[in-house]
Amino acid sequence: MARRLTLAMVICFAATFACTMLRASAIDMPDLPPQPKVHPAGIPANYSLVSPCVPTMGEHWANPKSSPDGTTIYGTYKGKPVFTEIMLTPKDFAAGKSYLDVLKPLPGYAIDHVDIQYLPHGHPGMPYAHYDIHGYYVPHKVHEKFCLT
């Protein structure tokens, strides 16, 4: 009898924990915006639009089934790829975590420059301190004009 009670408590705890984690992940991950009718050429087929046009950056595309930490994100502007992005936490840097060969452009593109921005409070999709690292395929003066109106 004690064994059944213990097993029932473990199952109840596991189910409660799983439900809590699902609810927490749903809170942290914003809903996807409406998807365009045409998927941009070069963006992986399993990627979805995760943000509308962000001023000076463009639209963000990611695999919604992946964790944002260290995952490759791609950006577009007017349907054309314009950047590769990764997001890394200060905690991982402080712990000595290495990231090798991760900021690669899409085939047929080359990185013009890299912008690194520290976001102490994060943003929707990654609401905690992290670095956004963008490898832009276009000059800085070009992407600085994206999505301003």
N, C-alpha and C positions, 0 to 999 in steps of 0.2 A: 504494500500500500504506500509506504514512504517513497519507494522508488517511482511509482506512478505519479505521485504528487510532485516529486522533484522534476521528473520529465515534463509534466504539464507546466510547471513554473518556468522551466528552461524554454519550452516552446512559446509560452506566452511572452516571455522577455524578448526572445528573438523576433517574434512577430511585431511587438511594440517598437523595438529598435528599428526594424526594417521600415515600418510605416513612418516613423519619425524621420529617418534618413530620406525617404522618398519625398516627404513633405518639405524637408529642408532643401533638398535639391530643386524642387519645384519653385521654391521661393527665390533661390539664388539665380536660377536660369530664367531670364525673361522670355516671354512668348516670342516666337519668330514673327517678323514682319511679313506682310503679304509678299509672296514670291513672284518674281518677274515671269512673264510668259516664256521668255527665252533665257536659257542658262548661258552665261558668258563663256565664250570659247576659251579653253585652257583651264578653266576652274574645274577641279575634280567633280565628277558626277554625284558623289555622295556628300558634297558640300551644299549648304543652304545659305541664303542671305540671312545674316544674323543681326545686321543693323542697317538702317537706311543711311543715306549719305551723311557722313560726319564731316563738318567743316575742316578743310585743309588735308583731309585724308581720303575720303571716298567711302564706298560701301564695303562692309566686311562680310566675308564668306568663310564659314567653318563647318566642320563635321559636327553636327549637334549631338552626336553620341560620344564625343571625346571630351575629356577634361580640358579646360582651357589652359592649364599650367603646362607650358612647354610644347603645346600642340601648334602646328602650323596653321596660320590663318592667311587668307589671301584677300586682297582688296581690288576693287574695280571702280572705275569712273566712266560713266556713259557706256557701259558694257565692255570696257577694255581693262585687262589686268594692269594694275599700277603698283602693287606692292606685295611683299611677303612679310608676315608678322609672326613673332612669337612673344609670349608673355611669361616672365620669370619672376619668382618671388625673392625678396631680399633674404628670407630665411634659407632658401636653397643655396644662394650665393654664399651666405655666412657659413653654411654647413660644408662648403667646398664642393658642391655639386657641379659637375662639368656638363656642358652642352656642346657636342661636337657635330659639325656638319649639319646644322639645323636651319640656318637662314639662307635657304637656296631659292633662287628665282624659279618661276615656272619655265618649262622648256620654251625656248625662243626669246627669252627676256634676259636682261642683265641688270644687276643692281647698280644704280647710279650713285646712291649714297644711303647712309643709315642714320636714322633718328632714334634716340633713346629718351624715353620720357618716364619719369618716376611718378606714380600715382599713389600717394599715401593712403587714400581712402578707396581706391579701386574705381570700378564703374559697373554698370549692369553686366552680368555674365561672369564677372570676376570681382566681387565686391570687397576685396581686401587688398592691402598694399602689394604692389607689384610694379615691374618695369614693362612697358610696352616698347618693343624693339621692332621698328619698321625698316625694311630694306626696300627703298623706293626704286622703281624702274624709270622714273621720270625725274628731271631736275627739281630741286627744292622750290624754285620760283614758279614752277608749273603746278605742283600739288598744293601750294599755298593758296591757290585760287579756287580749289575744288569746293563745291557746295556752300558757297558764301551767300547765295540768295535763295 
